[in-house]
Amino acid sequence: MRFEPRRNKTVSPRARRLRVAGGALCAAALAATLVTGCGQDSGDKTAAATSEAAKVLPNQTTSPSGSPTATAQLTEEQTKRKELLSSVKVTFDKAATTAVGEVSGGKLTDLDLEGLDDDDASGSPSPTGSPTGSPTGSPSPEASPSPSPTGSAAGPKWIAEVAEKDGTAHNVTIDAVSGEVVDFAPDADQTDADKQELAAQIAKATQTPQQAAKVATDRQEGWVTSMSLEENDSQVLVWKVDVVSKGYNKTTFDVDAVKGTITDEQTDES
C-alpha cells in the first residue's frame, strides 16, 4: 500500500489620473457671441493652475501600492502552505536522493511532504506552532520545548516510497529540516499482486522523478511538494506532480512517465 499524494494573481491597481478644472473659465465668443466679463488676468491664472496640475500627475500615477493587499488576501489554505514551506529546509530533490540511498538499487515511486493540504490534523499544527511561532509567540512555554527534544518527530517530514526491482516497497521518512532519515521499514501491507504491478510500473517508466519535476516546474515555477508514479483515468502511466507556486496555489500535473509530456494540470486556488 502506497501513500496517496495528495498557483495569487496580483491584481495591478488602476492608476488614477488627476484632472484639474481651470478655475472659472470665461465664456469665449465662438462665432459672434458677446464676451461678458473675462479679463487677461483670469486666463493667466487658469494657465498657471493647469501647469501646476501637470507637475502633480506623474507623482499620482505611482502612488497606489498593490503589494500589501496581495499578501493580505491569502486564503486559509494558502497561509498554511506558506507557513509549512517556510519551515522546510530539505527540498524535494534532496529528499528523493536520501530516500533512494536507503534501498540498494531502489527507485523512487512516491514522495510526499506530510501535512500539506492534508485533513490530518497532526501535520499542520506543528509547523505552524513551532517554526513561525517561536520568533513572535510569547506563549512559548509549550512551543519551545517541543522542537528541541524531538525536533525530527515534531517538524515537517518527507514520506517516501522506494521500490526494489521486484516491486518490493520500502517506506522512508525524512526530517524535512535536518535531512536525516527518522524511519525506515518495508511496506507490510503489500501483496504479491501489488509487487508485480509496482515492478511493471518502474520497468515501464523511462522518465525519472527529477525529469518529471523539471517538466512541471518549467510550466509552473514553485516548490515540488508531492510526486507519485501511478496510472491516470486513461490507464496512462504518469508522474503526478504537485507544485506550489509563489502565490501559494497548488497545481497538480500529470507528466507522462514515458514521453515526458504534460497530459493534464489542475490548479487549486483555495
WOWO-V900497 format. One record per residue. N is the residue number from 1. RES is the residue in three letters. PHI is phi in radians with two decimals (NA if undefined). PSI is psi in degrees with one decimal (NA if undefined). Layout:
N|RES|PHI|PSI, N|RES|PHI|PSI
This chain:
1|MET|NA|128.4, 2|ARG|-1.87|159.0, 3|PHE|-1.21|133.5, 4|GLU|-1.53|113.7, 5|PRO|-1.25|133.6, 6|ARG|-1.35|NA, 7|ARG|NA|NA, 8|ASN|NA|116.6, 9|LYS|-1.17|118.4, 10|THR|-1.39|115.8, 11|VAL|-1.43|117.6, 12|SER|-1.18|130.7, 13|PRO|-1.20|144.7, 14|ARG|-1.35|134.4, 15|ALA|-1.32|133.2, 16|ARG|-1.75|129.3, 17|ARG|-1.71|139.4, 18|LEU|-1.59|124.0, 19|ARG|-1.91|132.1, 20|VAL|-1.97|124.1, 21|ALA|-1.42|133.4, 22|GLY|-1.43|78.7, 23|GLY|0.82|-149.6, 24|ALA|-1.62|103.5, 25|LEU|-1.34|136.0, 26|CYS|-1.34|145.4, 27|ALA|-1.23|121.7, 28|ALA|-1.64|144.7, 29|ALA|-1.42|116.1, 30|LEU|-1.53|-45.8, 31|ALA|-1.84|-96.6, 32|ALA|-2.16|30.0, 33|THR|-1.32|145.0, 34|LEU|-1.30|130.9, 35|VAL|-1.47|123.2, 36|THR|-1.51|-39.2, 37|GLY|-3.00|56.7, 38|CYS|-2.07|120.3, 39|GLY|-1.76|175.9, 40|GLN|-1.14|-32.9, 41|ASP|-1.11|-39.7, 42|SER|-1.06|-44.6, 43|GLY|-1.05|-39.4, 44|ASP|-1.11|-42.2, 45|LYS|-1.15|-39.9, 46|THR|-1.10|-44.8, 47|ALA|-1.08|-40.4, 48|ALA|-1.14|-41.3, 49|ALA|-1.13|-42.0, 50|THR|-1.11|-39.8, 51|SER|-1.10|-41.2, 52|GLU|-1.16|-37.9, 53|ALA|-1.11|-37.7, 54|ALA|-1.10|-31.1, 55|LYS|-1.24|-28.3, 56|VAL|-1.37|-33.0, 57|LEU|-0.92|-47.8, 58|PRO|-1.03|-36.3, 59|ASN|-1.20|-36.2, 60|GLN|-1.19|-34.9, 61|THR|-1.23|-21.5, 62|THR|-1.69|-2.0, 63|SER|-1.32|-35.1, 64|PRO|-1.14|135.2, 65|SER|-2.02|120.4, 66|GLY|-1.62|-20.0, 67|SER|-1.11|-41.8, 68|PRO|-1.08|-39.0, 69|THR|-1.17|-37.2, 70|ALA|-1.09|-41.8, 71|THR|-1.17|-38.1, 72|ALA|-1.23|-16.5, 73|GLN|-1.65|14.7, 74|LEU|-1.13|136.7, 75|THR|-1.33|174.4, 76|GLU|-1.08|-44.0, 77|GLU|-1.17|-40.4, 78|GLN|-1.09|-38.5, 79|THR|-1.12|-41.4, 80|LYS|-1.09|-42.9, 81|ARG|-1.08|-42.9, 82|LYS|-1.07|-44.9, 83|GLU|-1.14|-42.8, 84|LEU|-1.16|-47.1, 85|LEU|-1.15|-27.6, 86|SER|-1.20|-19.4, 87|SER|-1.69|-9.0, 88|VAL|-1.47|127.3, 89|LYS|-1.89|-23.3, 90|VAL|-1.74|117.7, 91|THR|-1.36|168.9, 92|PHE|-0.93|-48.9, 93|ASP|-1.13|-37.0, 94|LYS|-1.20|-40.3, 95|ALA|-1.12|-39.5, 96|ALA|-1.09|-44.0, 97|THR|-1.11|-42.5, 98|THR|-1.10|-44.5, 99|ALA|-1.11|-46.5, 100|VAL|-1.12|-31.8, 101|GLY|-1.14|-15.4, 102|GLU|-1.45|-15.6, 103|VAL|-2.18|116.2, 104|SER|-1.07|122.2, 105|GLY|1.24|11.2, 106|GLY|-1.38|160.6, 107|LYS|-2.24|137.8, 108|LEU|-1.22|130.5, 109|THR|-2.10|-15.6, 110|ASP|-2.78|136.5, 111|LEU|-2.62|127.3, 112|ASP|-2.47|135.0, 113|LEU|-1.43|109.1, 114|GLU|-1.12|137.3, 115|GLY|1.66|-6.5, 116|LEU|-1.58|118.7, 117|ASP|0.98|33.7, 118|ASP|-1.73|148.6, 119|ASP|-1.42|-13.9, 120|ASP|-1.17|119.5, 121|ALA|-1.26|-18.0, 122|SER|-1.23|-26.8, 123|GLY|-1.43|-37.3, 124|SER|-1.38|-35.0, 125|PRO|-1.15|-35.4, 126|SER|-1.15|-45.4, 127|PRO|-1.16|-33.3, 128|THR|-1.25|-39.1, 129|GLY|-1.41|-37.0, 130|SER|-1.53|-61.2, 131|PRO|-1.17|-45.6, 132|THR|-1.53|-21.1, 133|GLY|-1.36|-24.2, 134|SER|-1.16|-40.2, 135|PRO|-1.17|-39.0, 136|THR|-1.92|-16.5, 137|GLY|-1.40|100.7, 138|SER|-1.22|-25.0, 139|PRO|-1.26|53.0, 140|SER|-1.62|7.7, 141|PRO|-1.01|-31.8, 142|GLU|-1.62|-30.5, 143|ALA|-1.29|-37.5, 144|SER|-1.30|-38.0, 145|PRO|-1.17|-33.5, 146|SER|-1.13|-41.8, 147|PRO|-1.24|-33.1, 148|SER|-1.26|-49.7, 149|PRO|-1.23|-41.2, 150|THR|-2.24|61.2, 151|GLY|-1.08|-39.9, 152|SER|-1.18|-33.0, 153|ALA|-1.37|-34.6, 154|ALA|-1.54|-27.0, 155|GLY|-1.41|-177.5, 156|PRO|-1.16|149.5, 157|LYS|-2.39|148.8, 158|TRP|-1.68|129.7, 159|ILE|-1.92|118.7, 160|ALA|-2.06|151.7, 161|GLU|-2.10|126.0, 162|VAL|-2.14|131.2, 163|ALA|-1.97|140.8, 164|GLU|-1.32|172.4, 165|LYS|-1.05|-33.4, 166|ASP|-1.45|2.7, 167|GLY|1.66|-0.9, 168|THR|-1.18|122.7, 169|ALA|-1.73|145.0, 170|HIS|-2.23|138.4, 171|ASN|-1.71|128.2, 172|VAL|-2.17|124.8, 173|THR|-1.87|127.8, 174|ILE|-2.15|130.5, 175|ASP|-1.12|121.9, 176|ALA|-1.39|0.0, 177|VAL|-1.83|-50.7, 178|SER|-1.58|-24.2, 179|GLY|1.48|5.3, 180|GLU|-1.42|148.9, 181|VAL|-1.38|121.8, 182|VAL|-1.85|-12.9, 183|ASP|-2.76|144.3, 184|PHE|-2.63|126.7, 185|ALA|-2.83|148.3, 186|PRO|-1.14|154.3, 187|ASP|-1.34|104.5, 188|ALA|-1.25|-20.7, 189|ASP|-1.57|1.0, 190|GLN|-1.34|129.4, 191|THR|-1.63|171.3, 192|ASP|-1.09|-38.4, 193|ALA|-1.12|-38.1, 194|ASP|-1.09|-42.5, 195|LYS|-1.11|-44.0, 196|GLN|-1.10|-42.1, 197|GLU|-1.13|-43.8, 198|LEU|-1.18|-39.3, 199|ALA|-1.08|-40.4, 200|ALA|-1.16|-38.2, 201|GLN|-1.18|-45.5, 202|ILE|-1.24|-25.9, 203|ALA|-1.27|-33.2, 204|LYS|-1.41|-34.0, 205|ALA|-1.21|116.9, 206|THR|-1.70|-16.6, 207|GLN|-1.58|129.6, 208|THR|-1.34|162.7, 209|PRO|-1.00|-38.9, 210|GLN|-1.14|-38.4, 211|GLN|-1.16|-42.2, 212|ALA|-1.13|-39.0, 213|ALA|-1.11|-38.0, 214|LYS|-1.17|-40.5, 215|VAL|-1.03|-44.1, 216|ALA|-1.18|-45.5, 217|THR|-1.32|-18.8, 218|ASP|-1.20|-31.0, 219|ARG|-1.42|-41.7, 220|GLN|-2.38|111.2, 221|GLU|-1.18|137.4, 222|GLY|2.84|-160.8, 223|TRP|-1.71|129.7, 224|VAL|-1.37|121.8, 225|THR|-2.03|-11.0, 226|SER|-2.79|146.5, 227|MET|-2.65|136.3, 228|SER|-2.61|135.6, 229|LEU|-1.57|118.5, 230|GLU|-2.81|168.3, 231|GLU|-1.60|136.9, 232|ASN|-1.46|-172.9, 233|ASP|-1.10|-23.6, 234|SER|-1.64|14.0, 235|GLN|1.09|28.8, 236|VAL|-1.71|131.9, 237|LEU|-1.29|121.6, 238|VAL|-2.32|158.1, 239|TRP|-1.63|119.1, 240|LYS|-1.61|113.8, 241|VAL|-2.05|125.0, 242|ASP|-1.68|128.0, 243|VAL|-2.17|125.6, 244|VAL|-1.71|121.7, 245|SER|-1.33|175.4, 246|LYS|-1.17|-18.9, 247|GLY|-1.58|3.4, 248|TYR|1.20|25.6, 249|ASN|-1.51|151.5, 250|LYS|-1.94|128.2, 251|THR|-2.05|131.3, 252|THR|-1.80|122.6, 253|PHE|-1.88|138.7, 254|ASP|-1.75|113.7, 255|VAL|-1.90|119.2, 256|ASP|-0.94|122.8, 257|ALA|-1.30|-8.0, 258|VAL|-1.88|-47.0, 259|LYS|-1.54|-23.2, 260|GLY|1.33|22.8, 261|THR|-1.90|152.5, 262|ILE|-1.40|122.5, 263|THR|-1.77|-17.7, 264|ASP|-2.86|149.9, 265|GLU|-2.58|138.7, 266|GLN|-2.33|127.7, 267|THR|-1.87|128.5, 268|ASP|-1.76|108.3, 269|GLU|-1.69|11.7, 270|SER|-1.39|NA
